[in-house]
Amino acid sequence: MNNPKKILKPEEGDYYLTPEGYRCFTEQYHLKRGYCCESGCRHCPYGYNKKTNKYTKE
């Protein structure tokens, strides 16, 4: 069974810790990963809106 998802080891600049202690991935990481996970990420470069379930960027 093939898994098309890339598994990347986070590097410097790929994420930061929020004041609450959560890991927040940056646009840099999302672009390296190469696809949108449709989770409504704060720094999504693909323009996905979780509330509308639509993409605003092309």
C-alpha distance matrix in Angstrom:
0.0 3.8 6.6 9.7 12.2 14.5 15.7 19.3 22.0 25.0 28.0 31.6 32.1 28.6 30.0 33.1 34.2 35.9 39.2 37.4 35.2 31.9 29.8 30.0 27.9 29.9 29.4 28.8 25.7 24.4 25.1 23.3 20.2 20.4 19.7 21.4 20.1 22.8 24.3 27.8 27.9 31.5 30.9 28.3 29.0 27.3 30.0 28.1 30.5 29.1 32.3 32.1 28.4 29.2 29.1 32.6 31.8 30.5
3.8 0.0 3.8 6.2 9.1 11.2 13.0 16.5 19.5 22.3 25.2 28.7 29.1 25.7 27.3 30.7 32.0 33.8 37.3 35.8 33.5 30.2 27.7 27.7 25.2 26.9 26.3 25.5 22.5 21.2 21.6 19.8 16.8 16.9 16.5 18.6 17.7 20.7 22.5 25.6 25.5 29.0 28.0 25.5 25.8 24.2 27.2 25.6 28.3 27.3 30.6 30.4 26.6 27.1 26.6 29.9 28.8 27.4
6.6 3.8 0.0 3.8 5.6 8.1 9.8 13.4 16.5 19.1 22.1 25.6 25.8 22.3 23.7 27.0 28.3 30.1 33.6 32.1 29.9 26.5 24.0 23.9 21.5 23.3 22.8 22.2 19.1 17.7 18.5 16.8 13.6 14.0 13.4 15.4 14.3 17.4 19.0 22.1 21.9 25.3 24.4 22.0 22.6 21.2 24.1 22.4 25.1 24.1 27.6 27.6 23.9 24.4 23.9 27.1 26.1 25.0
9.7 6.2 3.8 0.0 3.8 6.5 9.5 12.6 16.1 18.3 21.0 24.3 24.1 20.7 22.4 25.9 27.7 29.3 32.9 31.8 29.7 26.2 23.5 22.9 20.0 21.3 20.3 19.8 17.0 15.3 15.5 14.1 11.0 10.7 10.3 12.7 12.5 15.7 17.7 20.5 20.2 23.5 22.2 19.5 19.7 18.1 21.2 19.9 22.9 22.4 26.0 25.7 22.0 22.0 21.1 24.1 22.8 21.5
12.2 9.1 5.6 3.8 0.0 3.8 6.4 9.5 13.0 14.8 17.8 21.0 20.8 17.2 18.7 22.2 23.8 25.5 29.1 28.1 25.9 22.4 19.7 19.1 16.4 17.9 17.3 16.8 13.7 12.2 13.1 11.6 8.1 8.8 8.4 10.5 9.9 13.5 15.0 17.7 17.0 20.2 19.0 16.7 17.2 16.2 19.2 17.9 20.8 20.2 23.9 24.1 20.6 20.8 19.7 22.7 21.4 20.7
14.5 11.2 8.1 6.5 3.8 0.0 3.8 6.1 9.8 11.8 14.5 17.8 18.0 14.6 16.6 20.2 22.2 24.3 28.0 27.3 24.8 21.6 18.4 17.9 14.9 16.2 15.7 14.5 11.4 10.8 11.4 9.1 6.1 8.0 9.0 11.6 11.5 15.3 16.3 18.7 17.2 20.0 18.3 16.5 16.8 16.5 19.8 19.1 22.2 21.9 25.7 26.1 22.8 22.8 21.2 23.7 22.0 21.4
15.7 13.0 9.8 9.5 6.4 3.8 0.0 3.8 6.8 9.4 12.4 16.0 16.6 13.3 14.9 18.3 20.0 22.4 25.9 25.1 22.4 19.3 16.2 16.5 13.8 15.7 16.1 14.7 11.2 11.6 12.9 10.2 7.7 10.7 11.7 13.5 12.7 16.5 16.7 19.2 17.3 19.9 18.6 17.4 18.2 18.5 21.5 20.7 23.4 22.8 26.6 27.5 24.3 24.7 23.4 25.8 24.3 24.1
19.3 16.5 13.4 12.6 9.5 6.1 3.8 0.0 3.8 6.0 8.7 12.3 13.2 10.1 12.2 15.7 17.8 20.6 24.1 23.8 20.9 18.1 14.7 14.8 11.9 13.4 14.1 12.1 8.7 10.2 11.4 8.3 7.0 10.6 12.4 14.3 14.0 17.6 17.5 19.4 16.9 18.9 17.1 16.6 17.2 18.2 21.3 21.0 23.8 23.5 27.3 28.3 25.5 25.6 23.9 25.8 24.0 24.1
22.0 19.5 16.5 16.1 13.0 9.8 6.8 3.8 0.0 3.8 6.4 10.1 11.9 9.4 11.1 14.1 16.1 19.2 22.5 22.3 19.1 16.9 13.4 14.3 12.0 13.6 15.1 12.9 9.8 12.3 13.7 10.7 10.2 13.9 15.7 17.1 16.6 20.1 19.4 21.0 18.1 19.6 18.1 18.3 19.2 20.7 23.5 23.4 25.8 25.5 29.1 30.5 27.9 28.3 26.5 28.3 26.5 26.9
25.0 22.3 19.1 18.3 14.8 11.8 9.4 6.0 3.8 0.0 3.8 6.9 8.3 5.8 7.4 10.5 12.7 15.9 19.3 19.5 16.4 14.3 10.6 11.2 8.9 10.4 12.4 10.3 7.5 10.6 12.4 10.0 10.2 13.9 15.6 16.5 16.1 19.2 18.2 19.3 16.0 16.9 15.3 16.1 17.2 19.2 21.7 21.8 24.1 23.9 27.5 29.1 26.9 27.1 25.2 26.6 24.9 25.7
28.0 25.2 22.1 21.0 17.8 14.5 12.4 8.7 6.4 3.8 0.0 3.8 6.2 5.6 8.0 10.6 13.4 16.8 19.9 20.8 17.8 16.2 12.6 12.8 10.6 10.9 12.8 10.0 8.5 12.1 13.1 10.7 12.1 15.5 17.8 18.9 19.1 22.0 21.1 21.6 18.1 18.4 16.3 17.6 18.1 20.6 23.1 23.8 26.1 26.4 29.8 31.4 29.4 29.2 27.0 27.9 25.9 26.7
31.6 28.7 25.6 24.3 21.0 17.8 16.0 12.3 10.1 6.9 3.8 0.0 3.8 5.6 7.3 8.9 12.0 15.3 18.2 19.7 16.9 15.9 12.5 12.5 10.8 10.4 12.6 10.0 9.7 13.5 14.4 12.7 14.6 17.7 19.9 20.6 21.0 23.5 22.3 22.3 18.5 18.0 15.9 17.9 18.3 21.4 23.5 24.5 26.6 27.1 30.3 32.0 30.4 30.1 27.8 28.3 26.3 27.4
32.1 29.1 25.8 24.1 20.8 18.0 16.6 13.2 11.9 8.3 6.2 3.8 0.0 3.8 5.6 7.4 11.1 13.7 16.8 18.6 16.4 15.0 11.7 10.6 8.7 7.2 9.4 7.2 7.8 11.3 12.2 11.6 13.6 16.2 18.2 18.5 19.3 21.4 20.2 19.7 15.9 15.0 12.6 14.8 15.2 18.5 20.3 21.6 23.6 24.4 27.5 29.1 27.7 27.3 24.9 25.0 23.1 24.4
28.6 25.7 22.3 20.7 17.2 14.6 13.3 10.1 9.4 5.8 5.6 5.6 3.8 0.0 3.8 7.2 10.6 13.2 16.7 17.8 15.5 13.4 9.7 8.5 5.7 5.3 7.7 5.9 4.7 8.2 9.9 9.1 10.4 13.3 14.9 15.2 15.7 18.0 17.0 16.9 13.2 13.0 10.8 12.4 13.2 16.1 18.1 19.0 21.1 21.6 24.9 26.5 24.8 24.6 22.4 23.0 21.2 22.5
30.0 27.3 23.7 22.4 18.7 16.6 14.9 12.2 11.1 7.4 8.0 7.3 5.6 3.8 0.0 3.8 6.9 9.5 13.0 14.0 11.8 9.7 6.2 5.2 4.1 5.2 8.8 8.5 7.2 9.8 12.4 12.2 12.7 15.6 16.5 15.9 15.7 17.6 15.8 15.5 11.8 11.2 10.0 12.4 14.1 16.9 18.3 18.7 20.2 20.4 23.4 25.5 24.1 24.3 22.5 23.2 22.0 23.7
33.1 30.7 27.0 25.9 22.2 20.2 18.3 15.7 14.1 10.5 10.6 8.9 7.4 7.2 3.8 0.0 3.8 6.5 9.7 11.2 9.2 8.2 5.7 5.4 6.7 7.6 11.3 11.6 10.9 13.2 15.8 15.9 16.4 19.2 19.8 18.8 18.4 19.8 17.4 16.8 13.1 11.8 11.4 14.4 16.4 19.4 20.2 20.6 21.5 21.5 24.2 26.6 25.7 26.1 24.5 24.9 24.0 26.2
34.2 32.0 28.3 27.7 23.8 22.2 20.0 17.8 16.1 12.7 13.4 12.0 11.1 10.6 6.9 3.8 0.0 3.8 6.6 7.7 5.4 5.4 4.7 6.0 8.8 10.6 14.4 15.1 14.0 15.9 18.9 19.0 19.0 21.9 22.0 20.6 19.6 20.6 17.8 17.2 14.0 12.7 13.4 16.4 19.0 21.7 22.1 21.9 22.3 21.8 24.2 27.0 26.3 27.2 26.1 26.6 26.2 28.6
35.9 33.8 30.1 29.3 25.5 24.3 22.4 20.6 19.2 15.9 16.8 15.3 13.7 13.2 9.5 6.5 3.8 0.0 3.8 5.2 5.1 5.2 6.4 6.6 10.1 11.7 15.2 16.7 15.9 17.1 20.2 21.0 20.8 23.3 22.9 21.0 19.8 20.2 17.1 16.0 13.1 11.3 12.9 16.1 19.0 21.5 21.2 21.0 20.8 20.2 22.1 25.1 24.9 26.0 25.1 25.4 25.5 28.3
39.2 37.3 33.6 32.9 29.1 28.0 25.9 24.1 22.5 19.3 19.9 18.2 16.8 16.7 13.0 9.7 6.6 3.8 0.0 3.8 5.4 7.5 9.7 10.4 14.0 15.4 18.8 20.3 19.7 20.9 24.0 24.8 24.6 27.1 26.7 24.6 23.3 23.4 20.1 18.9 16.4 14.4 16.3 19.5 22.4 25.0 24.4 24.1 23.4 22.7 24.1 27.4 27.5 28.8 28.2 28.3 28.6 31.6
37.4 35.8 32.1 31.8 28.1 27.3 25.1 23.8 22.3 19.5 20.8 19.7 18.6 17.8 14.0 11.2 7.7 5.2 3.8 0.0 3.8 5.8 9.2 10.5 14.3 16.5 19.8 21.5 20.3 21.2 24.6 25.3 24.6 27.1 26.3 24.0 22.2 22.2 18.6 17.9 15.9 14.6 17.0 19.8 23.1 25.2 24.6 23.7 22.8 21.5 22.9 26.4 26.4 28.1 27.9 28.5 29.1 32.0
35.2 33.5 29.9 29.7 25.9 24.8 22.4 20.9 19.1 16.4 17.8 16.9 16.4 15.5 11.8 9.2 5.4 5.1 5.4 3.8 0.0 3.8 6.7 9.2 12.7 15.2 18.8 19.9 18.3 19.7 23.1 23.2 22.5 25.4 24.9 23.1 21.2 21.9 18.5 18.4 15.8 15.0 16.9 19.5 22.7 24.9 24.8 24.0 23.7 22.4 24.4 27.6 27.1 28.7 28.3 29.1 29.3 31.9
31.9 30.2 26.5 26.2 22.4 21.6 19.3 18.1 16.9 14.3 16.2 15.9 15.0 13.4 9.7 8.2 5.4 5.2 7.5 5.8 3.8 0.0 3.8 6.2 9.6 12.6 16.1 17.4 15.5 16.4 20.0 20.2 19.2 22.0 21.3 19.4 17.4 18.2 14.8 14.9 12.4 12.1 14.0 16.3 19.6 21.5 21.6 20.6 20.5 19.1 21.4 24.5 23.7 25.3 24.9 25.9 26.1 28.6
29.8 27.7 24.0 23.5 19.7 18.4 16.2 14.7 13.4 10.6 12.6 12.5 11.7 9.7 6.2 5.7 4.7 6.4 9.7 9.2 6.7 3.8 0.0 3.8 6.4 9.6 13.1 14.0 11.9 13.2 16.7 16.6 15.8 18.8 18.5 17.1 15.5 16.9 14.0 14.3 11.2 11.2 12.1 14.2 17.1 19.3 19.9 19.2 19.8 18.9 21.6 24.4 23.2 24.3 23.5 24.6 24.3 26.4
30.0 27.7 23.9 22.9 19.1 17.9 16.5 14.8 14.3 11.2 12.8 12.5 10.6 8.5 5.2 5.4 6.0 6.6 10.4 10.5 9.2 6.2 3.8 0.0 3.8 6.5 9.9 11.4 9.9 10.7 14.1 14.8 14.3 16.8 16.4 14.7 13.8 14.8 12.1 11.6 8.2 7.6 8.3 10.8 13.6 16.0 16.5 16.1 16.8 16.4 19.2 21.7 20.6 21.4 20.3 21.1 20.7 23.1
27.9 25.2 21.5 20.0 16.4 14.9 13.8 11.9 12.0 8.9 10.6 10.8 8.7 5.7 4.1 6.7 8.8 10.1 14.0 14.3 12.7 9.6 6.4 3.8 0.0 3.8 6.9 8.0 6.1 7.1 10.4 11.0 10.7 13.2 13.3 12.2 11.9 13.5 11.8 11.6 7.8 8.0 7.0 8.8 11.1 13.5 14.8 14.8 16.3 16.4 19.6 21.5 20.1 20.4 18.7 19.6 18.7 20.6
29.9 26.9 23.3 21.3 17.9 16.2 15.7 13.4 13.6 10.4 10.9 10.4 7.2 5.3 5.2 7.6 10.6 11.7 15.4 16.5 15.2 12.6 9.6 6.5 3.8 0.0 3.8 5.2 5.4 6.6 8.8 10.1 11.0 12.8 13.4 12.7 13.4 14.8 13.7 12.7 9.0 8.1 5.5 7.8 9.1 12.2 13.5 14.5 16.4 17.3 20.3 21.9 20.6 20.3 18.1 18.3 16.9 18.8
29.4 26.3 22.8 20.3 17.3 15.7 16.1 14.1 15.1 12.4 12.8 12.6 9.4 7.7 8.8 11.3 14.4 15.2 18.8 19.8 18.8 16.1 13.1 9.9 6.9 3.8 0.0 3.8 5.4 5.1 6.1 8.6 9.8 10.6 11.4 10.9 12.8 14.0 13.8 12.6 9.4 8.8 5.2 6.0 5.8 9.2 11.0 12.7 15.1 16.7 19.8 20.7 19.3 18.3 15.6 15.7 13.8 15.4
28.8 25.5 22.2 19.8 16.8 14.5 14.7 12.1 12.9 10.3 10.0 10.0 7.2 5.9 8.5 11.6 15.1 16.7 20.3 21.5 19.9 17.4 14.0 11.4 8.0 5.2 3.8 0.0 3.8 5.6 5.4 6.3 8.7 10.1 12.1 12.7 14.5 16.5 16.5 15.8 12.6 12.3 8.9 9.5 8.7 11.8 14.2 15.9 18.6 20.1 23.3 24.1 22.5 21.4 18.6 18.8 16.4 17.4
25.7 22.5 19.1 17.0 13.7 11.4 11.2 8.7 9.8 7.5 8.5 9.7 7.8 4.7 7.2 10.9 14.0 15.9 19.7 20.3 18.3 15.5 11.9 9.9 6.1 5.4 5.4 3.8 0.0 3.8 5.5 5.1 6.2 8.7 10.4 11.1 12.1 14.7 14.5 14.6 11.4 12.1 9.3 9.5 9.8 12.2 14.8 15.6 18.3 19.0 22.6 23.6 21.6 21.0 18.6 19.6 17.6 18.4
24.4 21.2 17.7 15.3 12.2 10.8 11.6 10.2 12.3 10.6 12.1 13.5 11.3 8.2 9.8 13.2 15.9 17.1 20.9 21.2 19.7 16.4 13.2 10.7 7.1 6.6 5.1 5.6 3.8 0.0 3.8 5.5 5.1 6.3 7.1 7.4 9.0 11.4 11.8 11.9 9.2 10.6 8.0 6.7 7.0 8.7 11.5 12.1 15.1 16.0 19.6 20.3 18.1 17.4 15.0 16.2 14.3 15.2
25.1 21.6 18.5 15.5 13.1 11.4 12.9 11.4 13.7 12.4 13.1 14.4 12.2 9.9 12.4 15.8 18.9 20.2 24.0 24.6 23.1 20.0 16.7 14.1 10.4 8.8 6.1 5.4 5.5 3.8 0.0 3.8 5.4 5.1 7.3 8.9 11.5 13.8 14.9 14.8 12.5 13.5 10.2 8.7 7.1 8.7 12.1 13.5 16.9 18.4 21.8 22.0 19.8 18.4 15.5 16.3 13.7 13.8
23.3 19.8 16.8 14.1 11.6 9.1 10.2 8.3 10.7 10.0 10.7 12.7 11.6 9.1 12.2 15.9 19.0 21.0 24.8 25.3 23.2 20.2 16.6 14.8 11.0 10.1 8.6 6.3 5.1 5.5 3.8 0.0 3.8 5.3 8.6 10.9 12.8 15.8 16.7 17.2 14.7 16.0 13.0 11.9 10.8 12.2 15.7 16.7 20.0 21.1 24.7 25.0 22.5 21.5 18.8 20.0 17.4 17.2
20.2 16.8 13.6 11.0 8.1 6.1 7.7 7.0 10.2 10.2 12.1 14.6 13.6 10.4 12.7 16.4 19.0 20.8 24.6 24.6 22.5 19.2 15.8 14.3 10.7 11.0 9.8 8.7 6.2 5.1 5.4 3.8 0.0 3.8 6.0 8.4 9.7 13.1 14.1 15.3 13.2 15.3 13.0 11.3 11.1 11.6 15.0 15.2 18.4 18.9 22.7 23.1 20.3 19.7 17.5 19.3 17.2 17.0
20.4 16.9 14.0 10.7 8.8 8.0 10.7 10.6 13.9 13.9 15.5 17.7 16.2 13.3 15.6 19.2 21.9 23.3 27.1 27.1 25.4 22.0 18.8 16.8 13.2 12.8 10.6 10.1 8.7 6.3 5.1 5.3 3.8 0.0 3.8 7.2 9.7 12.6 14.5 15.4 14.0 16.1 13.6 11.1 10.0 9.6 13.3 13.7 17.4 18.4 22.0 21.8 18.9 17.7 15.2 17.0 14.7 13.9
19.7 16.5 13.4 10.3 8.4 9.0 11.7 12.4 15.7 15.6 17.8 19.9 18.2 14.9 16.5 19.8 22.0 22.9 26.7 26.3 24.9 21.3 18.5 16.4 13.3 13.4 11.4 12.1 10.4 7.1 7.3 8.6 6.0 3.8 0.0 3.8 6.5 9.1 11.5 12.7 12.0 14.7 12.9 9.7 9.4 7.9 11.3 10.9 14.4 15.1 18.7 18.4 15.3 14.4 12.4 14.8 13.2 12.7
21.4 18.6 15.4 12.7 10.5 11.6 13.5 14.3 17.1 16.5 18.9 20.6 18.5 15.2 15.9 18.8 20.6 21.0 24.6 24.0 23.1 19.4 17.1 14.7 12.2 12.7 10.9 12.7 11.1 7.4 8.9 10.9 8.4 7.2 3.8 0.0 3.8 5.5 8.0 9.0 8.9 11.9 10.9 7.4 8.3 6.4 8.8 7.6 10.8 11.3 15.0 14.9 11.9 11.5 9.9 12.5 11.7 12.2
20.1 17.7 14.3 12.5 9.9 11.5 12.7 14.0 16.6 16.1 19.1 21.0 19.3 15.7 15.7 18.4 19.6 19.8 23.3 22.2 21.2 17.4 15.5 13.8 11.9 13.4 12.8 14.5 12.1 9.0 11.5 12.8 9.7 9.7 6.5 3.8 0.0 3.8 5.5 8.0 8.3 11.9 11.9 9.1 11.2 9.7 11.3 9.0 11.3 10.5 14.2 14.8 11.7 12.4 11.9 14.9 14.8 15.6
22.8 20.7 17.4 15.7 13.5 15.3 16.5 17.6 20.1 19.2 22.0 23.5 21.4 18.0 17.6 19.8 20.6 20.2 23.4 22.2 21.9 18.2 16.9 14.8 13.5 14.8 14.0 16.5 14.7 11.4 13.8 15.8 13.1 12.6 9.1 5.5 3.8 0.0 3.8 5.6 7.6 11.1 11.8 9.0 11.3 9.3 9.6 6.4 7.9 6.8 10.5 11.0 8.0 9.2 9.4 12.5 13.4 14.7
24.3 22.5 19.0 17.7 15.0 16.3 16.7 17.5 19.4 18.2 21.1 22.3 20.2 17.0 15.8 17.4 17.8 17.1 20.1 18.6 18.5 14.8 14.0 12.1 11.8 13.7 13.8 16.5 14.5 11.8 14.9 16.7 14.1 14.5 11.5 8.0 5.5 3.8 0.0 3.8 5.6 9.2 10.9 9.2 12.4 11.5 11.3 8.3 8.6 6.6 10.1 11.9 9.7 11.6 12.1 14.6 15.7 17.6
27.8 25.6 22.1 20.5 17.7 18.7 19.2 19.4 21.0 19.3 21.6 22.3 19.7 16.9 15.5 16.8 17.2 16.0 18.9 17.9 18.4 14.9 14.3 11.6 11.6 12.7 12.6 15.8 14.6 11.9 14.8 17.2 15.3 15.4 12.7 9.0 8.0 5.6 3.8 0.0 3.8 6.5 8.6 7.2 10.7 10.1 8.9 6.4 6.0 4.9 8.2 10.3 9.0 10.4 10.5 12.2 13.6 16.1
27.9 25.5 21.9 20.2 17.0 17.2 17.3 16.9 18.1 16.0 18.1 18.5 15.9 13.2 11.8 13.1 14.0 13.1 16.4 15.9 15.8 12.4 11.2 8.2 7.8 9.0 9.4 12.6 11.4 9.2 12.5 14.7 13.2 14.0 12.0 8.9 8.3 7.6 5.6 3.8 0.0 3.8 5.6 5.3 9.1 9.8 9.5 8.2 8.8 8.6 11.8 13.8 12.6 13.3 12.5 13.7 14.2 16.7
31.5 29.0 25.3 23.5 20.2 20.0 19.9 18.9 19.6 16.9 18.4 18.0 15.0 13.0 11.2 11.8 12.7 11.3 14.4 14.6 15.0 12.1 11.2 7.6 8.0 8.1 8.8 12.3 12.1 10.6 13.5 16.0 15.3 16.1 14.7 11.9 11.9 11.1 9.2 6.5 3.8 0.0 3.8 5.9 9.2 11.0 10.0 9.9 10.0 10.6 13.0 15.1 14.7 15.0 13.9 14.1 14.5 17.4
30.9 28.0 24.4 22.2 19.0 18.3 18.6 17.1 18.1 15.3 16.3 15.9 12.6 10.8 10.0 11.4 13.4 12.9 16.3 17.0 16.9 14.0 12.1 8.3 7.0 5.5 5.2 8.9 9.3 8.0 10.2 13.0 13.0 13.6 12.9 10.9 11.9 11.8 10.9 8.6 5.6 3.8 0.0 3.8 6.2 9.0 8.9 10.0 11.3 12.7 15.4 16.8 16.1 15.6 13.6 13.5 12.8 15.5
28.3 25.5 22.0 19.5 16.7 16.5 17.4 16.6 18.3 16.1 17.6 17.9 14.8 12.4 12.4 14.4 16.4 16.1 19.5 19.8 19.5 16.3 14.2 10.8 8.8 7.8 6.0 9.5 9.5 6.7 8.7 11.9 11.3 11.1 9.7 7.4 9.1 9.0 9.2 7.2 5.3 5.9 3.8 0.0 3.8 5.4 6.0 6.8 9.1 10.8 13.9 14.7 13.3 12.5 10.3 10.9 10.1 12.4
29.0 25.8 22.6 19.7 17.2 16.8 18.2 17.2 19.2 17.2 18.1 18.3 15.2 13.2 14.1 16.4 19.0 19.0 22.4 23.1 22.7 19.6 17.1 13.6 11.1 9.1 5.8 8.7 9.8 7.0 7.1 10.8 11.1 10.0 9.4 8.3 11.2 11.3 12.4 10.7 9.1 9.2 6.2 3.8 0.0 3.8 5.6 8.1 11.0 13.5 16.4 16.4 15.0 13.3 10.2 10.1 8.0 9.8
27.3 24.2 21.2 18.1 16.2 16.5 18.5 18.2 20.7 19.2 20.6 21.4 18.5 16.1 16.9 19.4 21.7 21.5 25.0 25.2 24.9 21.5 19.3 16.0 13.5 12.2 9.2 11.8 12.2 8.7 8.7 12.2 11.6 9.6 7.9 6.4 9.7 9.3 11.5 10.1 9.8 11.0 9.0 5.4 3.8 0.0 3.8 5.7 9.3 11.8 14.7 14.1 12.3 10.2 7.0 7.8 5.9 7.2
30.0 27.2 24.1 21.2 19.2 19.8 21.5 21.3 23.5 21.7 23.1 23.5 20.3 18.1 18.3 20.2 22.1 21.2 24.4 24.6 24.8 21.6 19.9 16.5 14.8 13.5 11.0 14.2 14.8 11.5 12.1 15.7 15.0 13.3 11.3 8.8 11.3 9.6 11.3 8.9 9.5 10.0 8.9 6.0 5.6 3.8 0.0 3.8 6.4 9.7 12.0 11.2 10.3 8.1 5.1 4.9 4.7 7.7
28.1 25.6 22.4 19.9 17.9 19.1 20.7 21.0 23.4 21.8 23.8 24.5 21.6 19.0 18.7 20.6 21.9 21.0 24.1 23.7 24.0 20.6 19.2 16.1 14.8 14.5 12.7 15.9 15.6 12.1 13.5 16.7 15.2 13.7 10.9 7.6 9.0 6.4 8.3 6.4 8.2 9.9 10.0 6.8 8.1 5.7 3.8 0.0 3.8 6.3 9.1 8.5 7.0 5.7 4.3 6.4 7.7 10.0
30.5 28.3 25.1 22.9 20.8 22.2 23.4 23.8 25.8 24.1 26.1 26.6 23.6 21.1 20.2 21.5 22.3 20.8 23.4 22.8 23.7 20.5 19.8 16.8 16.3 16.4 15.1 18.6 18.3 15.1 16.9 20.0 18.4 17.4 14.4 10.8 11.3 7.9 8.6 6.0 8.8 10.0 11.3 9.1 11.0 9.3 6.4 3.8 0.0 3.8 5.5 5.6 5.5 5.5 6.1 7.4 10.0 12.9
29.1 27.3 24.1 22.4 20.2 21.9 22.8 23.5 25.5 23.9 26.4 27.1 24.4 21.6 20.4 21.5 21.8 20.2 22.7 21.5 22.4 19.1 18.9 16.4 16.4 17.3 16.7 20.1 19.0 16.0 18.4 21.1 18.9 18.4 15.1 11.3 10.5 6.8 6.6 4.9 8.6 10.6 12.7 10.8 13.5 11.8 9.7 6.3 3.8 0.0 3.8 5.6 4.9 7.2 9.0 11.0 13.5 16.0
32.3 30.6 27.6 26.0 23.9 25.7 26.6 27.3 29.1 27.5 29.8 30.3 27.5 24.9 23.4 24.2 24.2 22.1 24.1 22.9 24.4 21.4 21.6 19.2 19.6 20.3 19.8 23.3 22.6 19.6 21.8 24.7 22.7 22.0 18.7 15.0 14.2 10.5 10.1 8.2 11.8 13.0 15.4 13.9 16.4 14.7 12.0 9.1 5.5 3.8 0.0 3.8 5.7 8.1 10.6 12.0 15.2 17.9
32.1 30.4 27.6 25.7 24.1 26.1 27.5 28.3 30.5 29.1 31.4 32.0 29.1 26.5 25.5 26.6 27.0 25.1 27.4 26.4 27.6 24.5 24.4 21.7 21.5 21.9 20.7 24.1 23.6 20.3 22.0 25.0 23.1 21.8 18.4 14.9 14.8 11.0 11.9 10.3 13.8 15.1 16.8 14.7 16.4 14.1 11.2 8.5 5.6 5.6 3.8 0.0 3.8 5.3 8.5 9.9 13.4 15.8
28.4 26.6 23.9 22.0 20.6 22.8 24.3 25.5 27.9 26.9 29.4 30.4 27.7 24.8 24.1 25.7 26.3 24.9 27.5 26.4 27.1 23.7 23.2 20.6 20.1 20.6 19.3 22.5 21.6 18.1 19.8 22.5 20.3 18.9 15.3 11.9 11.7 8.0 9.7 9.0 12.6 14.7 16.1 13.3 15.0 12.3 10.3 7.0 5.5 4.9 5.7 3.8 0.0 3.8 7.1 9.9 12.7 14.5
29.2 27.1 24.4 22.0 20.8 22.8 24.7 25.6 28.3 27.1 29.2 30.1 27.3 24.6 24.3 26.1 27.2 26.0 28.8 28.1 28.7 25.3 24.3 21.4 20.4 20.3 18.3 21.4 21.0 17.4 18.4 21.5 19.7 17.7 14.4 11.5 12.4 9.2 11.6 10.4 13.3 15.0 15.6 12.5 13.3 10.2 8.1 5.7 5.5 7.2 8.1 5.3 3.8 0.0 3.8 6.5 9.4 11.0
29.1 26.6 23.9 21.1 19.7 21.2 23.4 23.9 26.5 25.2 27.0 27.8 24.9 22.4 22.5 24.5 26.1 25.1 28.2 27.9 28.3 24.9 23.5 20.3 18.7 18.1 15.6 18.6 18.6 15.0 15.5 18.8 17.5 15.2 12.4 9.9 11.9 9.4 12.1 10.5 12.5 13.9 13.6 10.3 10.2 7.0 5.1 4.3 6.1 9.0 10.6 8.5 7.1 3.8 0.0 3.8 5.8 7.4
32.6 29.9 27.1 24.1 22.7 23.7 25.8 25.8 28.3 26.6 27.9 28.3 25.0 23.0 23.2 24.9 26.6 25.4 28.3 28.5 29.1 25.9 24.6 21.1 19.6 18.3 15.7 18.8 19.6 16.2 16.3 20.0 19.3 17.0 14.8 12.5 14.9 12.5 14.6 12.2 13.7 14.1 13.5 10.9 10.1 7.8 4.9 6.4 7.4 11.0 12.0 9.9 9.9 6.5 3.8 0.0 3.8 6.7
31.8 28.8 26.1 22.8 21.4 22.0 24.3 24.0 26.5 24.9 25.9 26.3 23.1 21.2 22.0 24.0 26.2 25.5 28.6 29.1 29.3 26.1 24.3 20.7 18.7 16.9 13.8 16.4 17.6 14.3 13.7 17.4 17.2 14.7 13.2 11.7 14.8 13.4 15.7 13.6 14.2 14.5 12.8 10.1 8.0 5.9 4.7 7.7 10.0 13.5 15.2 13.4 12.7 9.4 5.8 3.8 0.0 3.8
30.5 27.4 25.0 21.5 20.7 21.4 24.1 24.1 26.9 25.7 26.7 27.4 24.4 22.5 23.7 26.2 28.6 28.3 31.6 32.0 31.9 28.6 26.4 23.1 20.6 18.8 15.4 17.4 18.4 15.2 13.8 17.2 17.0 13.9 12.7 12.2 15.6 14.7 17.6 16.1 16.7 17.4 15.5 12.4 9.8 7.2 7.7 10.0 12.9 16.0 17.9 15.8 14.5 11.0 7.4 6.7 3.8 0.0
